[in-house]
Amino acid sequence: MIDLGKRPALPCVLGVREVVGPEAGVIQAFAEGKPIGPQFDLFAPKRELGASVLPLGAVPAGVTALEIRVVGKNAQSLGKTVELDYFRWEPAILGPGTAEGIWAQVVGTHDCDYRPQDLGAAYSGGHQFWVQPCGLNGWVDIAIEIPRAGAYEVAAKYTKSWDYASIQGFLDGKAIGPVIDTYSASVVPGETTVLASKQELAAGRHILRFQAVGHNPESKGYLMGIDHVVVESN
């Protein structure tokens, strides 16, 4: 059982940096007896720190404690050991309309960092995925886990502000959608932009990248703000 202590008022995702290894089990987070996110297999041939922060799931409002349960093990694993390095609050990436069973996590950054930022009721979950600091050509990679092969629409709702970049989206290394100028004299939610329509995606992991490829002459920086991403089944 994990006491969350003073938790954010927003429905942020609780992330964990895991240790993988040859004796590790499969874990899942539960709140009040119900699972809140996907299962994670911690098996690896070698014991080492995991590659990225795992998104255990959005913690429901009012919940102050979570259970991390061992729910099974990989056939290759020699046990059901669980080692967790640290926990941190992650921004919710996926927004309303995302197909059931899809989940997402940050798996890489270049010349930037990220965190949730409270921007109020106009934003999905009351916060945005804030990429800052960020320089020219800085990027953040988000792994999108697709449970079933099929045609999907990928869309993003950006935030606009006085020091924000022009953003290009990429999916599995290929540019998708237009370059979007996210400059505004004040902080405002942008319009939803369809990045890929009727995109055939195999089951499994796909990498969605947001990259700061330039900025409006009036902008003072290369920051990026993403209200949410929607991956909808066509």
N, C-alpha and C positions, 0 to 999 in steps of 0.2 A: 504494500500500500504506500502511495506517495502523497504526502501532504503538500498541496500546491501553495500554501501560504498566502501571501498577498498577490492575487492573480489579477490580470488585466480585466477591466469591465467588458472589453470587446471579446467576441468569440474567436480568439486567436487559436492557432494550432500548436499543440505541445510537441516539440521536437526533441529527439534524443540522439546523442552521438554514441554509437554502439561499439562494442568490441566483438569482432568476429573470430571464429576459431573452429577447430576440428571437433570440439565437444559441445558446440553451441546448439541451442534449441530454437524453436519458432515462437515469437512473442506477439502479443496483441494487447492493446490498451482497452480497459473497461471502465465505464463510469456508471455507478449504481447498478452494476450487474449486466450492463449492455455494452457491446463493443462499439467504439467510436471511430475506428479506422481500420486499415488493412492489417493483415498479418505480415510479419517480417521474419524471413529465414536468416539467422545469424551464422549459419554454417560457412566455413571457408577452410581450405586445406592448412592455412597457417594462421596462428593467433596474431591479430594486429588490430589497430584502430580502424573502424569502418571508414569508408570513403567520403561519406557525407552525413548530414543530419537527417534522421528518419522522421517523417511526419506521422506521429502516433494518431493524430486526429484532432478535430475541433472539440474543445471541452465545452459542454453545455453550460449555459448560464446557471449560476448558483452552485455548481459542483466545486468542491474544495479539495477533493481527494480522488486519486485514480489508482486502479490496480493494473499492474503489468503482469500478465499471466503467461506462463509457458503453455502453448496450445498444441504442441507437437514437436517433431524433429524431422530433419532431412534424413533420407534413407542412408546417406553416407556418414551422418554424424555419429559420434561415439557416445553422445550423452545429450542432456538438456540444460547445460550450463547457460546462465545469463550474466553478462558483464556489461554494465552501462557506465559510460564515462561522465557525461553531464547532460542536463536538460536545458532547453531554452525555448522561448516563445517565438514562433514562426508566423509570418503573415499567411492568411488564407489566400491561396492562389486561384482556385477554381470558383466560379460564380454560379448563380442560378441558371438552370438550363443545361448544365453539364450532364452527360449521359451517366446512368447508374454504373457504379463499379470502377469508374475512372478515378485515379488519384495522381497527385503531382508532388514533386519535391525539388528543391534547388540542388543541383549537382556540380555546379561550377561557376566561378566568377573570374573576371579579368579586369584589373584596374578599377574595381568598385567593391562596394559592400552593400548590404541590404538589411532592412528591418521593417516591422509593421509600423505605420504612422496613423494615429488617430485623426481622422478628418471629418467625423460627424455622420449624421444620418443620410446624407446624400450619397454615401459610398457603401458598397456591398459589405455587410458586416461592420460598418462604421469605421473601416480603416483601409489603407492602401498598402500595396507592396512597394516600398520606397527604396529605390536604388541610389544610394549616396554614401560616401562621395563617389563621383564617377567622372572619368575623363573621356576625351575623344577616343572612339573605338572601344571603350569599355563595354563589357557584355556580361549578362547573367544567363546561365543555362538552366532550364527547367526540364526535368524528366517527366514526361506524361506517360502513365502506365495504362494501356488500352487492354481491357479484358477480352474483347471479341473483335475479330477482323471485320472491316466494313468501311463504308463511306462516312466521313465525318466533316463537319464544318468547324473550323478553328477561328475564334474571334477574340479580340482583346478590347477592353475599355481602358483607355489611358487617362491619366490626370494631366492637366496643363498648368504651367506655372512660369514665373519670371526667369528662372534659371534652369529650364528644362531643355532637353535635347530633341533633335530629330531622330526618330527611332525606326530601324528596319527590323522586321521579324524574319527569322529563319526556322525552317523545320527540317531536321535531319540534314543540315548543311546547305539547304537550298533556300534562297530568298523567297519569302511569301508575302503577298500584300504590298501596298505602297509604303514609301517612306512617309512617316507622319510627323509633322512639325508640332511639337507639344508645348510651344511657347504660348504664354498668356501673361498679361500684365499682373494678373492676380491668380490665386489658386482656384481652379474650377474643374469639375469633371468634364472629360471630353465625350465625344460620341463613340459608340461601339464601332469598331472597324473589323470587317471580315478579312481575315488574313488568308484563309484557304477555304474554298467551297467544294464540297463533294470530293474531299481528299481521301483516297483509298489508303487505309492504314492497316498494317498487319497487327495481330495481337502481340502485345509486349511493349517494350520501351521505345519511346520516340523523344528526341531532344528538341525542345522549343527554345530558341535563343532570341533575346531582345538586346540589340546593340545600338549604342549611341553613335550614329554615323556623321553627325554634324549638328549645327544648331542655327536657329533664326538669328539674323544680325542683332536683333534686340535682346536676345537671351544672354544671360550672364554666366551660363554654365552648361553642363552636359548631364544633369541629373535626369532620372527617369522615374515615373510614377505609374503604376499599373493598378487600377481599381480591381479588376479581375480578368481572368481568362475563362472562356467558355468553349468546351469541346463537346459538340452536339452531334448525335447520330442522325444521319440523313436517311 
